[in-house]
Amino acid sequence: MVHITPETVANFKKMFKEKYGVEYSDSEAWDATHNLLGAFDLLLKQDMKQNPHLYKKTNSDEQGGVKKPALTDESIKAISELGDVLRGIHNRLISEGYEIKDGSITKKTQE
């Protein structure tokens, strides 16, 4: 699974506040970051299995820097679209009274 640092969670919170006007608590931000990165990690692993030829090509700087798999524009667009879908699902769940905690979705109880 993807390792998530406090800095990653802070960046996630900042991005969502600036871009979408949504403020997350630290716990909500960690859950959302964990779920989102976990989904991308799973999709990337599956894509690497199904399309290994796309990942043999590498990018590096001229000084021999770290090589990374090259993603096609199509893959980047698909990941962006997936982010929009996941954001929509998240917003709908929240608006319908569900909460996401520790990777589980539960219906909030009325007190």
C-alpha positions as CSV (number, residue, x, y, z in Angstrom):
1,M,0.0,0.0,0.0
2,V,1.0,3.6,-0.5
3,H,2.9,5.3,2.4
4,I,1.2,8.6,3.3
5,T,3.2,11.2,5.2
6,P,1.7,14.1,7.2
7,E,3.0,16.4,4.5
8,T,1.0,14.6,1.9
9,V,-2.2,14.9,4.0
10,A,-1.5,18.6,4.6
11,N,-1.0,19.1,0.8
12,F,-4.3,17.3,0.2
13,K,-6.1,19.6,2.6
14,K,-4.6,22.7,1.1
15,M,-5.4,21.7,-2.4
16,F,-9.0,20.8,-1.7
17,K,-9.5,24.0,0.3
18,E,-8.0,26.2,-2.5
19,K,-9.5,24.3,-5.5
20,Y,-12.9,23.2,-4.2
21,G,-13.5,25.2,-1.1
22,V,-13.8,22.0,1.0
23,E,-12.2,22.0,4.4
24,Y,-11.3,18.5,5.8
25,S,-10.3,17.7,9.4
26,D,-7.0,15.9,9.7
27,S,-8.8,12.5,10.1
28,E,-11.1,13.1,7.1
29,A,-8.1,14.3,5.0
30,W,-6.1,11.2,6.0
31,D,-9.0,8.9,5.0
32,A,-9.6,10.7,1.8
33,T,-5.9,10.7,0.9
34,H,-5.5,7.1,1.8
35,N,-8.6,6.1,-0.3
36,L,-7.6,8.2,-3.3
37,L,-3.9,7.1,-3.4
38,G,-4.9,3.5,-2.7
39,A,-7.3,3.6,-5.7
40,F,-4.6,5.1,-7.9
41,D,-2.0,2.6,-6.7
42,L,-4.4,-0.3,-7.5
43,L,-5.2,1.1,-10.9
44,L,-1.6,1.7,-11.7
45,K,-0.6,-1.8,-10.8
46,Q,-3.4,-3.3,-12.9
47,D,-2.4,-1.1,-15.8
48,M,1.2,-2.1,-15.5
49,K,0.1,-5.8,-15.7
50,Q,-2.1,-5.2,-18.7
51,N,0.1,-2.8,-20.6
52,P,3.7,-3.6,-19.6
53,H,5.0,-2.1,-22.9
54,L,3.9,1.3,-21.8
55,Y,6.2,1.2,-18.7
56,K,9.4,0.0,-20.4
57,K,10.0,3.6,-21.7
58,T,11.6,5.8,-19.0
59,N,12.2,9.4,-18.4
60,S,15.4,10.7,-16.7
61,D,17.4,13.9,-16.5
62,E,20.7,14.3,-18.4
63,Q,22.7,13.8,-15.2
64,G,21.3,10.2,-14.8
65,G,18.6,11.1,-12.3
66,V,16.0,8.7,-11.1
67,K,14.1,7.0,-13.8
68,K,10.3,6.9,-13.6
69,P,7.7,5.1,-15.7
70,A,6.4,7.3,-18.5
71,L,2.7,7.8,-18.5
72,T,0.9,8.5,-21.7
73,D,-1.3,11.6,-22.1
74,E,-4.2,9.2,-22.3
75,S,-3.3,7.6,-19.0
76,I,-2.9,11.0,-17.3
77,K,-6.3,12.1,-18.7
78,A,-7.9,8.9,-17.4
79,I,-6.5,9.4,-14.0
80,S,-7.7,13.0,-13.9
81,E,-11.2,11.8,-14.9
82,L,-11.1,9.1,-12.3
83,G,-10.3,11.8,-9.7
84,D,-13.4,13.7,-10.8
85,V,-15.6,10.6,-10.5
86,L,-14.2,9.7,-7.0
87,R,-14.7,13.3,-5.9
88,G,-18.3,13.2,-7.1
89,I,-18.9,9.9,-5.3
90,H,-17.4,11.3,-2.1
91,N,-19.5,14.4,-2.3
92,R,-22.7,12.4,-2.8
93,L,-21.9,10.1,0.1
94,I,-21.4,13.0,2.4
95,S,-24.5,14.8,1.2
96,E,-26.5,11.7,1.8
97,G,-25.4,11.5,5.4
98,Y,-22.6,8.9,5.1
99,E,-19.1,9.3,6.6
100,I,-15.8,7.7,5.6
101,K,-13.6,6.7,8.5
102,D,-10.6,4.4,8.6
103,G,-11.5,3.3,5.0
104,S,-15.1,2.3,5.9
105,I,-18.3,4.0,4.8
106,T,-21.0,4.2,7.4
107,K,-24.4,5.9,7.6
108,K,-24.3,8.6,10.3
109,T,-26.9,7.9,13.0
110,Q,-29.4,10.6,13.9
111,E,-29.3,11.4,17.6
